Amino acid sequence: MRARDMAKMSELITDEVLERFCVRAPFDGLADAIRAKYDGKIDRLGFYMPIIGGGQEDEWGRVIEDLSR
């Protein structure tokens, strides 16, 4: 597979595989979805994406604040 071949990658990675490695939810339900998947399994969490400058800083801020409670 060529580097950056997103079409080919989406053929190879099924939704089932994707669900194992990520949490998908709208912003207003993301903290709850993260808790449901990882509560009691992890003691820290990091977001590996451009949160600052990505245009959704307020939404991410609310998710992070909710997770801090």
CORHU-V117579 format. One record per residue. N is the residue number from 0. RES is the residue in one small letter. BURIAL is I if it has 24 or more other C-alpha atoms within 12 Angstrom, else O. Layout:
N&RES&BURIAL, N&RES&BURIAL
This chain:
0&m&O, 1&r&O, 2&a&O, 3&r&O, 4&d&O, 5&m&O, 6&a&O, 7&k&O, 8&m&O, 9&s&O, 10&e&O, 11&l&O, 12&i&O, 13&t&O, 14&d&O, 15&e&O, 16&v&O, 17&l&O, 18&e&O, 19&r&O, 20&f&O, 21&c&O, 22&v&O, 23&r&O, 24&a&O, 25&p&O, 26&f&O, 27&d&O, 28&g&O, 29&l&I, 30&a&I, 31&d&O, 32&a&O, 33&i&I, 34&r&I, 35&a&O, 36&k&O, 37&y&O, 38&d&O, 39&g&O, 40&k&O, 41&i&O, 42&d&O, 43&r&O, 44&l&O, 45&g&O, 46&f&O, 47&y&O, 48&m&O, 49&p&O, 50&i&O, 51&i&O, 52&g&O, 53&g&O, 54&g&O, 55&q&O, 56&e&O, 57&d&O, 58&e&O, 59&w&I, 60&g&O, 61&r&O, 62&v&I, 63&i&I, 64&e&O, 65&d&O, 66&l&I, 67&s&O, 68&r&O
